[in-house]
């Protein structure tokens, strides 16, 4: 192997310094995203870090991201809502209409997009979807109860008073 030049060495050090600065910018943006995202559920972050982080460090964002997501993010909270957080009730409907669950990752696009309104709107859309789903379940249950009552009344109409008394039906 040939020796390297002093210029190559200096360029490498300069690129390393620039990369370090860029990583700091990415980490600050990620911190803002996580803080903003969880704030919608009144969850206050204590700290976050990547799965491969050493004690007291956040880890390497470049090793925990791809073109789709920044992943393996672990969260520690100072929140009375920790139970909600751990029950995975944190979900939005994203701008593409897909459900986006908090599963220790965020879309990479949020690093370079204005995501705040998407989170606010997405949470509201999910709440509306859940409300409609609950209403539908309640209507189905009420319909089943009404149907069961009609069937019971029909059965009662076919039995004598003595048969009803034996069955303990009023």
N, C-alpha and C positions, 0 to 999 in steps of 0.2 A: 504494500500500500504506500502510495506517495504521501509526503508530508503535506499539511494544509498551509494555506497562506495566512498571514496576519490579518489581511482584509476579510477572509472567510471567517476567521475566528471572531473578529469584531462585529461583522454582520450577524453572525449567529447570536451573539450576546444581545445585540440591539433588537433582534426579532424576538428573543425570549422576553425582554423587558416589555416590548409592545404586546406580546401575547398575554403576559401577566396583567397588564392594564386592561386589555380587552376582556379577560376572564373576570376581573373585578366589576366591569360594567355589566356583564351578563349576570353575575351573582346579585348585584344591586337590583337589576330589573326583575330577576326571579323573586327576590325578597319582596319587592313591591307587588308583584302579581299574587304571591301567596297571601300576603297581608290583606290585600284588597279582596281577593276571592273569599277568604274565610270570614272577613268582616261582615259579609252578607248574611252569615249565620250567627253573628255575635260571638264568634270564636276568635280569641286573641292569641296570636302565636307567641310562644316563648322563644322557640328556636326551630330551625329546620336544618337538615343535613342529608347528604346522600348516603345510601346504604354502605358504600365502601369507605366512608370517612373515618379518619383516625380520631381518637378522643380529642375533643376540643376544636375540631376542624369541621368544615362543611363538606369537604371532599372535592372531587374534580368534576365540574359541570360538563366539561368536554367529553368525559368518559361516560356520562349519564344522560346523553341526549342523542337524538337522531333527527331526521327531517320531519318526523311526525310528533315526537313528544320529548319532554324533559322528564325523566323517569327515576324511579327508586328514591323518591323524596320522602324522607321521614319527618314527621311533624311532632313537636311537643307544644302543648297549649297550657295556658293559664286560664282555663275557662270552666264555668259551671256547666257548659254544654258538652263536656268531654264524652258523655254517654252517647249523645247524638252523633258526635264525630266518629266514635268507634263502632256505631251501629250502621255506618255507611249510608246515612240518610242525606248525604250531601250530593245532590245531583241537579244539573241544569239541562235545559234543552238548548243546544248550541245553535249558532246562526245557520247551520245546515239542517236543522230539524232533528238532529240525533241526540239521544240522551248521553250526557257526559257525566259519568260518576267520578267522584274523587276516589282514585285508586293509586295514590302515591305518584301521580304524574299529571302534567298539564300539557296542553298542545304547544308545540314549539312556536307556532305562529303567533302566540300571545307575546312572545319576546319582541316582536316587531310590529304588532297590530295594536290598535286601541281596543282593548278587550273589555273594558269596564262595563260598558252598556250591555254587551253580550251577556255578561254574568248577571247583571241586574234583571234584564229581560228574560234571560234563560231560567232564572230562579222563579220568576213570576209565571212563566209558561208552564214550568213543572208543577207549581202549586195549583194552577188552573187545571192541568191534566189530572192531578191527583183528586181535586175537588169533584170534577166531572165523573171520574171513575168511582168515587165513593157514592155520589148520587145515583149512578147507574146500579151499583150493587144494592143500595137501599131500595130502589124501585123494584129490582128483581126479587129481593127478599119479601117486600110488601106484597107483590103479586103472588108469590108462592104461598104466603100466609093466607091471602084472600082465597086462593084456589083451594087450599087445604080446608079452610073453613066451609066453603061451599060443598066440598065433597063430604065433610063430616055432617053438615046439615042434611044433605041428600040421604046419607046412611041413616041418620036419626029418623028421618021421615018414613023409612021403610021398616023400622022396628016398633014393636009395641011398647007401651009404658012399662010393662013387666020386664021385657028384654032390656030396655034402657036402664031400669033399676038394677037388674042383675049385673050389668056391665059397669054400673056406677057412673053413668052418663046422665047429666041433667038436661 
